[in-house]
């Protein structure tokens, strides 16, 4: 009887140790996935960017080193520098009075061209909302709808009847969503930062 009891106890201890080991392996696997996933994503992004840089004509002028990857990095750095100079120079030009008049004329020209006018209006409005009115966009809000709250971002615009225009992104793809017009009492102000709100949406709610 005593031997049977000892055998049963040994079997239970062994099973508990096996379950504990499996649980420990699962925990380690989860930690490994969490660490390696963003590294792999950044590696794929870097590879994709290098392929784009390599596809730009003019590689024969950047055969500086015997290493193609390093040559692509040099080429990419030069493109970034020249692009930054172009952006800043354009901003400086259109910040003047004459530049503002030129921008207005450009708007009139593009708005008269079918199809192109739609693309031009959408992209310029989006850029204006994100960069010029970024103070409003940086403050996430909650929209209360029948007891359910949605995370949204104020665009800084209002409808003709005074309602606030809010963009409500979908999860985890924040490039799509809904543009809603709500009254002030439907907005719930929060102390949440833009980074925290975006992290929760991009993680489909799995991140705190």
Backbone as CSV, one residue per row, in Angstrom:
resi,resn,N_x,N_y,N_z,CA_x,CA_y,CA_z,C_x,C_y,C_z
1,UNK,0.838,-1.193,0.000,0.000,0.000,0.000,0.874,1.244,0.000
2,UNK,1.913,1.209,0.845,2.822,2.351,0.938,3.553,2.552,-0.368
3,UNK,3.970,1.431,-1.003,4.669,1.527,-2.279,3.765,2.109,-3.358
4,UNK,2.485,1.725,-3.346,1.523,2.247,-4.322,1.347,3.749,-4.146
5,UNK,1.288,4.175,-2.865,1.134,5.611,-2.582,2.361,6.394,-3.054
6,UNK,3.535,5.840,-2.809,4.762,6.511,-3.234,4.843,6.593,-4.759
7,UNK,4.395,5.527,-5.431,4.410,5.516,-6.893,3.459,6.570,-7.437
8,UNK,2.269,6.711,-6.815,1.294,7.711,-7.250,1.826,9.117,-7.017
9,UNK,2.485,9.323,-5.889,3.044,10.640,-5.575,4.142,10.998,-6.573
10,UNK,4.984,10.009,-6.896,6.065,10.252,-7.865,5.498,10.595,-9.238
11,UNK,4.419,9.903,-9.614,3.781,10.157,-10.912,3.198,11.562,-10.962
12,UNK,2.552,11.981,-9.851,1.971,13.333,-9.794,3.061,14.389,-9.862
13,UNK,4.159,14.165,-9.120,5.269,15.127,-9.136,5.865,15.249,-10.531
14,UNK,6.004,14.102,-11.207,6.562,14.110,-12.560,5.654,14.871,-13.519
15,UNK,4.330,14.610,-13.397,3.365,15.302,-14.270,3.387,16.801,-14.013
16,UNK,3.461,17.195,-12.722,3.501,18.620,-12.374,4.748,19.279,-12.925
17,UNK,5.882,18.544,-12.825,7.129,19.079,-13.351,7.060,19.243,-14.871
18,UNK,6.414,18.271,-15.544,6.273,18.344,-17.008,5.409,19.524,-17.410
19,UNK,4.257,19.700,-16.702,3.367,20.836,-16.990,4.090,22.153,-16.749
20,UNK,4.856,22.225,-15.648,5.609,23.433,-15.340,6.648,23.738,-16.409
21,UNK,7.310,22.684,-16.900,8.317,22.868,-17.948,7.678,23.366,-19.240
22,UNK,6.520,22.787,-19.595,5.815,23.222,-20.807,5.393,24.679,-20.682
23,UNK,4.866,25.036,-19.497,4.464,26.425,-19.274,5.641,27.374,-19.350
24,UNK,6.793,26.950,-18.834,7.988,27.782,-18.879,8.469,27.966,-20.307
25,UNK,8.424,26.884,-21.101,8.823,26.980,-22.508,7.894,27.922,-23.275
26,UNK,6.590,27.849,-22.980,5.642,28.744,-23.635,5.934,30.194,-23.288
27,UNK,6.227,30.461,-22.016,6.530,31.823,-21.576,7.781,32.352,-22.279
28,UNK,8.813,31.506,-22.364,10.043,31.909,-23.037,9.802,32.147,-24.529
29,UNK,8.950,31.304,-25.134,8.638,31.463,-26.555,7.916,32.781,-26.808
30,UNK,6.995,33.141,-25.911,6.264,34.407,-26.059,7.220,35.585,-25.952
31,UNK,8.119,35.551,-24.988,9.106,36.635,-24.830,9.986,36.738,-26.072
32,UNK,10.411,35.569,-26.588,11.245,35.572,-27.789,10.528,36.164,-28.992
33,UNK,9.244,35.817,-29.143,8.459,36.351,-30.253,8.302,37.861,-30.131
34,UNK,8.030,38.337,-28.913,7.850,39.774,-28.687,9.122,40.539,-29.024
35,UNK,10.276,39.962,-28.701,11.547,40.649,-28.956,11.914,40.594,-30.437
36,UNK,11.740,39.425,-31.069,12.212,39.233,-32.443,11.271,39.824,-33.496
37,UNK,9.976,39.889,-33.214,9.018,40.374,-34.213,9.314,41.799,-34.672
38,UNK,9.486,42.783,-33.750,9.810,44.138,-34.237,11.155,44.211,-34.930
39,UNK,12.133,43.386,-34.489,13.429,43.375,-35.158,13.298,42.870,-36.589
40,UNK,12.511,41.798,-36.761,12.296,41.256,-38.102,11.546,42.253,-38.984
41,UNK,10.559,42.928,-38.398,9.797,43.920,-39.171,10.686,45.064,-39.637
42,UNK,11.560,45.532,-38.758,12.475,46.612,-39.134,13.492,46.150,-40.168
43,UNK,13.922,44.897,-40.057,14.856,44.355,-41.044,14.201,44.288,-42.425
44,UNK,12.945,43.818,-42.472,12.224,43.751,-43.743,11.997,45.148,-44.312
45,UNK,11.698,46.107,-43.431,11.506,47.481,-43.888,12.796,48.047,-44.460
46,UNK,13.916,47.796,-43.778,15.207,48.278,-44.271,15.557,47.635,-45.615
47,UNK,15.289,46.327,-45.748,15.552,45.645,-47.019,14.701,46.219,-48.137
48,UNK,13.443,46.498,-47.818,12.539,47.075,-48.822,13.005,48.456,-49.259
49,UNK,13.439,49.275,-48.301,13.924,50.615,-48.632,15.203,50.547,-49.473
50,UNK,16.080,49.599,-49.143,17.308,49.446,-49.933,16.997,49.014,-51.365
51,UNK,15.978,48.167,-51.527,15.583,47.759,-52.872,15.034,48.943,-53.663
52,UNK,14.283,49.808,-52.991,13.753,50.992,-53.663,14.888,51.924,-54.081
53,UNK,15.837,52.140,-53.162,16.979,53.001,-53.477,17.788,52.416,-54.626
54,UNK,17.966,51.070,-54.606,18.734,50.423,-55.668,18.056,50.493,-57.018
55,UNK,16.714,50.598,-57.026,15.984,50.663,-58.296,16.002,52.062,-58.913
56,UNK,16.427,53.059,-58.134,16.521,54.426,-58.667,17.724,54.511,-59.601
57,UNK,17.558,55.070,-60.783,18.683,55.157,-61.738,19.873,55.916,-61.170
58,UNK,21.067,55.569,-61.660,22.277,56.277,-61.253,23.189,55.478,-60.354
59,UNK,22.970,54.142,-60.285,23.813,53.321,-59.420,25.279,53.325,-59.855
60,UNK,25.522,53.549,-61.158,26.908,53.535,-61.656,27.739,54.667,-61.082
61,UNK,27.095,55.708,-60.593,27.828,56.833,-60.015,28.152,56.620,-58.538
62,UNK,27.626,55.538,-57.956,27.821,55.315,-56.526,28.588,54.024,-56.253
63,UNK,29.417,53.608,-57.196,30.274,52.438,-56.980,31.527,52.870,-56.224
64,UNK,31.324,53.391,-55.032,32.426,53.952,-54.243,33.169,52.861,-53.491
65,UNK,32.436,51.900,-52.968,33.040,50.808,-52.193,32.735,49.484,-52.890
66,UNK,33.419,48.413,-52.529,33.133,47.096,-53.125,31.888,46.432,-52.542
67,UNK,31.181,47.136,-51.648,30.020,46.557,-50.985,28.743,47.237,-51.498
68,UNK,27.884,46.509,-52.240,26.671,47.108,-52.810,25.745,47.717,-51.760
69,UNK,25.614,47.044,-50.609,24.714,47.556,-49.573,25.195,48.912,-49.072
70,UNK,26.498,49.037,-48.858,27.063,50.299,-48.394,26.879,51.389,-49.445
71,UNK,27.015,51.017,-50.707,26.801,51.991,-51.788,25.355,52.468,-51.808
72,UNK,24.422,51.541,-51.568,23.011,51.918,-51.514,22.740,52.847,-50.324
73,UNK,23.405,52.584,-49.196,23.231,53.452,-48.023,23.740,54.864,-48.307
74,UNK,24.878,54.959,-48.987,25.421,56.272,-49.351,24.466,57.000,-50.291
75,UNK,23.954,56.253,-51.268,23.014,56.834,-52.221,21.737,57.277,-51.513
76,UNK,21.235,56.427,-50.623,20.023,56.774,-49.878,20.220,57.990,-48.998
77,UNK,21.391,58.091,-48.354,21.679,59.249,-47.502,21.703,60.530,-48.317
78,UNK,22.305,60.456,-49.513,22.353,61.630,-50.385,20.943,62.036,-50.822
79,UNK,20.101,61.046,-51.117,18.717,61.338,-51.510,17.962,62.015,-50.366
80,UNK,18.190,61.528,-49.137,17.526,62.132,-47.974,17.976,63.575,-47.786
81,UNK,19.290,63.816,-47.924,19.815,65.176,-47.752,19.248,66.110,-48.815
82,UNK,19.282,65.676,-50.084,18.760,66.506,-51.167,17.247,66.720,-51.016
83,UNK,16.542,65.663,-50.589,15.105,65.804,-50.368,14.796,66.791,-49.262
84,UNK,15.588,66.762,-48.186,15.394,67.701,-47.079,15.642,69.130,-47.527
85,UNK,16.705,69.315,-48.321,17.003,70.662,-48.848,15.860,71.156,-49.732
86,UNK,15.318,70.257,-50.568,14.210,70.621,-51.448,12.975,71.005,-50.644
87,UNK,12.658,70.215,-49.606,11.471,70.486,-48.790,11.613,71.814,-48.054
88,UNK,12.767,72.022,-47.421,12.972,73.267,-46.670,12.991,74.470,-47.601
89,UNK,13.647,74.307,-48.760,13.686,75.405,-49.724,12.298,75.756,-50.238
90,UNK,11.486,74.731,-50.519,10.114,74.978,-50.973,9.296,75.660,-49.880
91,UNK,9.491,75.207,-48.633,8.779,75.832,-47.521,9.153,77.289,-47.348
92,UNK,10.435,77.579,-47.506,10.885,78.964,-47.378,10.320,79.827,-48.494
93,UNK,10.251,79.280,-49.713,9.717,80.033,-50.852,8.233,80.324,-50.677
94,UNK,7.455,79.312,-50.284,6.007,79.485,-50.190,5.576,80.113,-48.864
95,UNK,6.519,80.429,-47.993,6.186,81.140,-46.755,6.141,82.643,-46.978
96,UNK,6.640,83.101,-48.112,6.626,84.525,-48.435,5.269,84.920,-49.023
97,UNK,5.062,86.221,-49.173,3.804,86.730,-49.727,3.642,86.292,-51.176
98,UNK,4.718,86.399,-51.967,4.656,85.971,-53.361,4.447,84.460,-53.465
99,UNK,5.073,83.724,-52.550,4.896,82.275,-52.545,3.467,81.880,-52.232
100,UNK,2.829,82.610,-51.323,1.434,82.333,-50.992,0.524,82.583,-52.191
101,UNK,0.829,83.651,-52.942,0.049,83.937,-54.153,0.264,82.840,-55.200
102,UNK,1.507,82.362,-55.321,1.815,81.289,-56.262,1.094,80.006,-55.882
103,UNK,1.014,79.720,-54.571,0.307,78.523,-54.105,-1.174,78.594,-54.449
104,UNK,-1.756,79.781,-54.298,-3.175,79.955,-54.634,-3.419,79.722,-56.117
105,UNK,-2.515,80.203,-56.956,-2.657,79.996,-58.394,-2.512,78.518,-58.752
106,UNK,-1.577,77.850,-58.083,-1.417,76.409,-58.315,-2.686,75.653,-57.939
107,UNK,-3.302,76.035,-56.817,-4.548,75.392,-56.392,-5.628,75.551,-57.450
108,UNK,-5.745,76.767,-57.999,-6.768,77.026,-59.013,-6.531,76.185,-60.268
109,UNK,-5.268,76.047,-60.661,-4.945,75.269,-61.860,-5.270,73.797,-61.670
110,UNK,-4.829,73.217,-60.542,-5.055,71.783,-60.309,-6.526,71.457,-60.078
111,UNK,-7.269,72.393,-59.484,-8.681,72.145,-59.205,-9.532,72.153,-60.466
112,UNK,-8.996,72.649,-61.561,-9.734,72.679,-62.820,-9.477,71.443,-63.678
113,UNK,-8.551,70.580,-63.249,-8.222,69.386,-64.021,-9.024,68.197,-63.483
114,UNK,-9.846,67.555,-64.335,-10.647,66.405,-63.863,-9.755,65.285,-63.314
115,UNK,-10.250,64.579,-62.332,-9.593,63.457,-61.666,-8.410,63.916,-60.820
116,UNK,-7.498,64.679,-61.440,-6.341,65.172,-60.685,-6.793,66.089,-59.557
117,UNK,-7.870,66.841,-59.793,-8.350,67.770,-58.771,-8.759,67.036,-57.495
118,UNK,-9.379,65.848,-57.658,-9.806,65.071,-56.484,-8.611,64.599,-55.677
119,UNK,-7.613,64.038,-56.371,-6.405,63.557,-55.693,-5.673,64.712,-55.024
120,UNK,-5.572,65.831,-55.717,-4.869,67.007,-55.188,-5.551,67.528,-53.927
121,UNK,-6.883,67.596,-53.967,-7.631,68.113,-52.812,-7.490,67.196,-51.609
122,UNK,-7.614,65.883,-51.838,-7.543,64.932,-50.728,-6.168,64.943,-50.079
123,UNK,-5.108,64.875,-50.894,-3.753,64.818,-50.339,-3.373,66.123,-49.640
124,UNK,-3.776,67.257,-50.212,-3.419,68.534,-49.585,-4.184,68.736,-48.287
125,UNK,-5.444,68.323,-48.271,-6.228,68.441,-47.042,-5.665,67.552,-45.939
126,UNK,-5.276,66.334,-46.323,-4.701,65.415,-45.330,-3.389,65.958,-44.775
127,UNK,-2.520,66.461,-45.662,-1.242,67.018,-45.213,-1.450,68.239,-44.337
128,UNK,-2.406,69.077,-44.704,-2.694,70.280,-43.923,-3.221,69.919,-42.543
129,UNK,-4.052,68.870,-42.483,-4.621,68.445,-41.201,-3.546,67.895,-40.275
130,UNK,-2.655,67.070,-40.834,-1.648,66.404,-40.001,-0.546,67.361,-39.554
131,UNK,-0.081,68.235,-40.471,1.101,69.037,-40.171,0.787,70.445,-39.664
132,UNK,-0.179,71.111,-40.251,-0.471,72.473,-39.804,-1.362,72.502,-38.579
133,UNK,-2.260,71.539,-38.477,-3.185,71.507,-37.351,-2.856,70.338,-36.439
134,UNK,-1.601,70.092,-36.254,-1.161,68.928,-35.493,-1.507,69.028,-34.012
135,UNK,-1.661,70.241,-33.477,-1.996,70.375,-32.060,-3.357,69.766,-31.757
136,UNK,-4.336,69.966,-32.666,-5.643,69.347,-32.480,-5.563,67.849,-32.703
137,UNK,-4.801,67.441,-33.713,-4.715,66.030,-34.068,-4.001,65.222,-32.998
138,UNK,-3.128,65.847,-32.233,-2.339,65.126,-31.239,-3.118,64.796,-29.970
139,UNK,-4.349,65.262,-29.862,-5.128,65.005,-28.657,-6.250,64.025,-28.975
140,UNK,-6.070,62.741,-28.633,-7.126,61.758,-28.882,-8.362,62.073,-28.041
141,UNK,-9.509,61.697,-28.557,-10.760,61.873,-27.827,-11.547,60.568,-27.893
142,UNK,-12.529,60.476,-27.028,-13.451,59.344,-27.046,-14.811,59.855,-27.521
143,UNK,-15.453,59.074,-28.378,-16.795,59.399,-28.834,-17.771,58.429,-28.185
144,UNK,-18.713,58.965,-27.439,-19.680,58.139,-26.725,-20.903,57.909,-27.609
145,UNK,-21.164,56.640,-27.913,-22.308,56.287,-28.744,-23.064,55.140,-28.084
146,UNK,-24.200,55.482,-27.459,-25.040,54.486,-26.774,-24.241,53.655,-25.772
147,UNK,-23.383,54.315,-25.025,-22.610,53.632,-23.994,-21.326,53.006,-24.479
148,UNK,-21.104,52.987,-25.796,-19.869,52.446,-26.364,-18.965,53.618,-26.754
149,UNK,-17.693,53.538,-26.377,-16.756,54.621,-26.667,-15.806,54.227,-27.787
150,UNK,-15.595,55.151,-28.727,-14.685,54.948,-29.843,-13.535,55.941,-29.720
151,UNK,-12.320,55.479,-30.038,-11.159,56.365,-30.034,-11.111,57.137,-31.347
152,UNK,-10.990,58.453,-31.251,-10.946,59.290,-32.444,-9.918,60.389,-32.302
153,UNK,-9.691,61.098,-33.397,-8.729,62.194,-33.428,-9.391,63.411,-34.072
154,UNK,-9.385,64.519,-33.366,-9.979,65.733,-33.902,-9.136,66.258,-35.059
155,UNK,-9.806,66.643,-36.133,-9.101,67.172,-37.302,-8.871,68.670,-37.200
156,UNK,-9.539,69.316,-36.251,-9.413,70.769,-36.119,-10.445,71.507,-36.944
157,UNK,-11.279,70.776,-37.679,-12.309,71.396,-38.512,-13.679,71.219,-37.876
158,UNK,-14.613,72.037,-38.331,-15.990,71.955,-37.868,-16.925,71.956,-39.066
159,UNK,-18.076,71.310,-38.907,-19.085,71.338,-39.966,-19.794,72.691,-39.955
160,UNK,-20.661,72.913,-40.941,-21.352,74.201,-41.044,-22.273,74.463,-39.869
161,UNK,-22.790,73.385,-39.242,-23.669,73.577,-38.086,-22.907,73.544,-36.762
162,UNK,-21.554,73.584,-36.837,-20.751,73.701,-35.624,-20.314,72.403,-34.992
163,UNK,-20.590,71.291,-35.629,-20.171,70.008,-35.067,-18.669,69.793,-35.303
164,UNK,-18.039,69.078,-34.387,-16.616,68.769,-34.489,-16.406,67.624,-35.482
165,UNK,-15.436,67.779,-36.367,-15.104,66.731,-37.322,-14.014,65.859,-36.717
166,UNK,-14.291,64.566,-36.583,-13.381,63.637,-35.908,-13.121,62.447,-36.833
167,UNK,-11.856,62.037,-36.886,-11.487,60.843,-37.648,-11.397,59.660,-36.691
168,UNK,-12.159,58.606,-36.975,-12.162,57.389,-36.157,-11.497,56.277,-36.963
169,UNK,-10.243,55.910,-36.639,-9.536,54.879,-37.417,-10.004,53.480,-37.058
170,UNK,-9.788,52.549,-37.984,-10.065,51.146,-37.716,-8.806,50.473,-37.177
171,UNK,-8.977,49.337,-36.545,-7.851,48.593,-35.977,-7.696,47.273,-36.716
172,UNK,-6.473,46.840,-37.010,-5.205,47.531,-36.734,-4.744,48.432,-37.877
173,UNK,-5.564,48.581,-38.930,-5.195,49.399,-40.081,-5.729,50.811,-39.878
174,UNK,-4.849,51.732,-39.474,-5.291,53.090,-39.162,-5.404,53.961,-40.404
175,UNK,-5.049,53.414,-41.580,-5.183,54.203,-42.805,-6.623,54.228,-43.301
176,UNK,-7.475,53.405,-42.720,-8.894,53.436,-43.052,-9.680,53.781,-41.799
177,UNK,-10.904,54.210,-41.986,-11.709,54.592,-40.839,-12.924,55.385,-41.264
178,UNK,-13.446,56.174,-40.332,-14.657,56.946,-40.583,-14.434,58.401,-40.170
179,UNK,-15.019,59.296,-40.924,-15.027,60.712,-40.569,-16.433,61.033,-40.068
180,UNK,-16.529,61.413,-38.804,-17.835,61.661,-38.194,-17.914,63.105,-37.714
181,UNK,-19.127,63.605,-37.630,-19.389,64.950,-37.120,-20.199,64.806,-35.843
182,UNK,-19.640,65.274,-34.737,-20.276,65.075,-33.436,-20.384,66.405,-32.707
183,UNK,-21.303,66.455,-31.781,-21.456,67.644,-30.952,-20.436,67.606,-29.820
184,UNK,-20.272,68.734,-29.178,-19.269,68.849,-28.115,-19.561,67.892,-26.962
185,UNK,-20.858,67.698,-26.643,-21.195,66.840,-25.507,-20.992,65.355,-25.803
186,UNK,-20.795,65.003,-27.072,-20.519,63.607,-27.417,-19.038,63.268,-27.314
187,UNK,-18.207,64.278,-27.167,-16.769,64.068,-27.042,-16.380,63.923,-25.581
188,UNK,-15.582,62.912,-25.290,-15.074,62.683,-23.938,-13.582,63.003,-23.955
189,UNK,-13.186,64.051,-23.261,-11.785,64.456,-23.222,-10.983,63.454,-22.391
190,UNK,-9.770,63.160,-22.821,-8.893,62.236,-22.106,-7.501,62.841,-21.964
191,UNK,-6.733,62.297,-21.040,-5.330,62.701,-20.858,-4.397,61.779,-21.621
192,UNK,-4.944,60.928,-22.470,-4.157,59.952,-23.209,-3.320,60.647,-24.278
193,UNK,-2.098,60.163,-24.469,-1.225,60.733,-25.489,-1.530,60.113,-26.849
194,UNK,-1.056,60.783,-27.893,-1.236,60.259,-29.246,-0.564,58.899,-29.402
195,UNK,0.633,58.747,-28.817,1.375,57.495,-28.920,0.621,56.339,-28.277
196,UNK,0.019,56.583,-27.094,-0.716,55.518,-26.400,-1.953,55.095,-27.193
197,UNK,-2.654,56.077,-27.751,-3.862,55.760,-28.523,-3.521,54.972,-29.778
198,UNK,-2.481,55.411,-30.488,-2.082,54.709,-31.707,-1.579,53.304,-31.401
199,UNK,-0.857,53.156,-30.284,-0.339,51.837,-29.915,-1.482,50.870,-29.624
200,UNK,-2.521,51.352,-28.976,-3.665,50.483,-28.682,-4.402,50.093,-29.965
201,UNK,-4.542,51.047,-30.900,-5.259,50.756,-32.140,-4.451,49.808,-33.019
202,UNK,-3.149,50.089,-33.149,-2.299,49.246,-34.005,-2.179,47.817,-33.475
203,UNK,-2.287,47.654,-32.159,-2.187,46.317,-31.573,-3.551,45.637,-31.472
204,UNK,-4.582,46.278,-32.059,-5.952,45.745,-32.017,-6.440,45.578,-30.580
205,UNK,-5.975,46.456,-29.696,-6.449,46.441,-28.320,-5.677,45.550,-27.377
206,UNK,-4.651,44.853,-27.870,-3.901,43.929,-27.027,-2.811,44.624,-26.228
207,UNK,-2.501,45.883,-26.581,-1.484,46.623,-25.841,-2.162,47.602,-24.895
208,UNK,-1.609,47.748,-23.701,-2.183,48.669,-22.713,-1.844,50.115,-23.082
